[in-house]
Every structure is written in structure tokens, then in C-alpha cells.
Amino acid sequence: MNHVLFGAHILHTDTTNFSLHGAYENSDPDHNAIEITYGHPKDNRWDLKRFVRLFFVFW
């Protein structure tokens, strides 16, 4: 692992899951888009598609 030096004193990360209804398809595969797929649901709704957003906070 490489070490990166910067002026932050605290690093916080957080993930949030979003559940979706309906059909979602990437109309432009060359464009960077959110990947919507079935994943591990925390709410036991295995029938819903979802995506995860990851946050990094430095201060």
C-alpha cells in the first residue's frame, strides 16, 4: 500500500445503498454511468435492483 501525504487530519468513508424499481438500461455503453444491478440488500428485498454510492470526506 502506498502512503499519500496531505493536510487532512480525519478521513471518513460512508456507503449508501439505493433500491430501484423498473427497467434501467445504459443506452450509451461508452459513457461512464452508474451500474444498476442486483446486489446484497440490507432490507431483504432481493427483487429490487440497486446501486451503491461511496463518499470520502477529508478534514
N, C-alpha and C positions, 0 to 999 in steps of 0.2 A: 504494500500500500504506500502510495506517495503522500507526503505531508505537504500541505499548502499553507503558507503563512499569510494571514490577512488580519485586519484590525477588529474582527468580531470577538466578543467575549463569550457569547452564548449562541449555540446552534440548536434550533428546534425543527423537527420534521413532523408532518402530520399527513395521513391519508384519509380521504373521504370517498365512500362508495356511493354511486348514483344508480338507481334502478330505473329502467326504461320500459315503456310499452310500445308496441307497434313494430313496423319493419324499418330498419335503418341500413342503408347500403351506401358505400363510398362510391359516388359517381365519378370521381377523378382519382384513380389509384396513385397517380404521380404526386398528388397534393398531400402534404402532411395533415392527416386527420386523426381524430380520436378513434381508437379501435374499440368498437362496441361488440362485446362477446359475452357468452355465458361465463360466469366465474364463481368464486366461492362467496355465497351470500351470507351475510351476518344475520339477515332477517328470515332465513329458511325459505326464501322464495326462489326456488331453483328454476321456475318457469320464466323468470324475467331476465332480460339481458342487462348488462351493467358496464360501467366504466369507472376507473379509479383516477382521482386527481391527487397529486402529491405536492405538498407545499414545503418549501425550505424557508426558514426565517433566520436571519443573522442579525445580532445586535451586540 
